[in-house]
Amino acid sequence: MNDLLYLLVGPAIVVIIAWMYTMKEREWVSLTKEEIYHLWDTNSEKFGSVEDFGRALERAIQEKNP
C-alpha cells in the first residue's frame, strides 16, 4: 500500500509545483514614449479620433505583453 502511495504522491507534487509556477504573475511591460510617438507619427492621418488612437495603443501593448 505504501508503494502505491509513494507512486502517486511524487507525480502529484510535481504537478502542484508546476501549477504554482504558472500562476506566478508576470511583470507588465508598457510602451515607451518613443514607441507611443512613433505610433502616432506613423498613423496620425489614419486615426480620426482619440478613441481610435487609444485602441491602437491597446493593441500594441497587448502584442508586447502576450
C-alpha positions as CSV (number, residue, x, y, z in Angstrom):
1,M,0.0,0.0,0.0
2,N,2.8,2.4,0.8
3,D,4.4,1.8,-2.6
4,L,1.2,2.8,-4.3
5,L,1.0,5.9,-2.1
6,Y,4.6,6.9,-3.0
7,L,4.0,6.2,-6.7
8,L,1.1,8.7,-6.7
9,V,2.5,11.4,-4.4
10,G,5.6,12.1,-6.4
11,P,3.9,13.0,-9.7
12,A,1.2,14.9,-7.7
13,I,3.8,17.1,-6.1
14,V,5.5,17.7,-9.4
15,V,2.1,18.8,-10.9
16,I,1.3,21.1,-8.0
17,I,4.7,22.8,-8.2
18,A,4.4,23.2,-12.0
19,W,0.9,24.7,-11.5
20,M,2.1,27.1,-8.8
21,Y,4.9,28.2,-11.2
22,T,2.5,29.0,-14.0
23,M,0.3,31.0,-11.6
24,K,3.1,33.5,-10.9
25,E,2.2,36.9,-12.2
26,R,4.3,38.3,-15.0
27,E,5.8,41.8,-14.9
28,W,3.8,44.3,-17.0
29,V,5.8,45.8,-19.9
30,S,4.5,49.2,-21.0
31,L,5.2,51.2,-24.2
32,T,8.0,53.8,-24.1
33,K,7.3,57.4,-25.0
34,E,9.2,56.8,-28.3
35,E,7.0,53.9,-29.2
36,I,3.9,55.9,-28.5
37,Y,5.1,58.9,-30.5
38,H,6.2,56.6,-33.3
39,L,2.7,55.0,-33.4
40,W,1.1,58.4,-33.5
41,D,3.5,59.8,-36.1
42,T,3.1,56.9,-38.5
43,N,-0.7,56.7,-38.2
44,S,-1.9,60.2,-37.3
45,E,-3.8,60.5,-40.6
46,K,-5.5,57.2,-40.1
47,F,-6.7,57.8,-36.6
48,G,-9.7,60.0,-36.7
49,S,-10.4,60.3,-33.0
50,V,-8.7,59.8,-29.7
51,E,-10.6,56.6,-29.2
52,D,-9.1,55.1,-32.4
53,F,-5.6,56.0,-31.3
54,G,-6.3,54.5,-27.8
55,R,-7.4,51.3,-29.4
56,A,-4.2,51.1,-31.5
57,L,-2.2,51.7,-28.3
58,E,-4.1,48.9,-26.6
59,R,-3.3,46.5,-29.5
60,A,0.4,47.5,-29.3
61,I,0.5,46.9,-25.6
62,Q,-1.2,43.5,-26.0
63,E,1.3,42.5,-28.6
64,K,4.1,43.4,-26.2
65,N,2.5,41.5,-23.3
66,P,1.3,38.2,-24.7
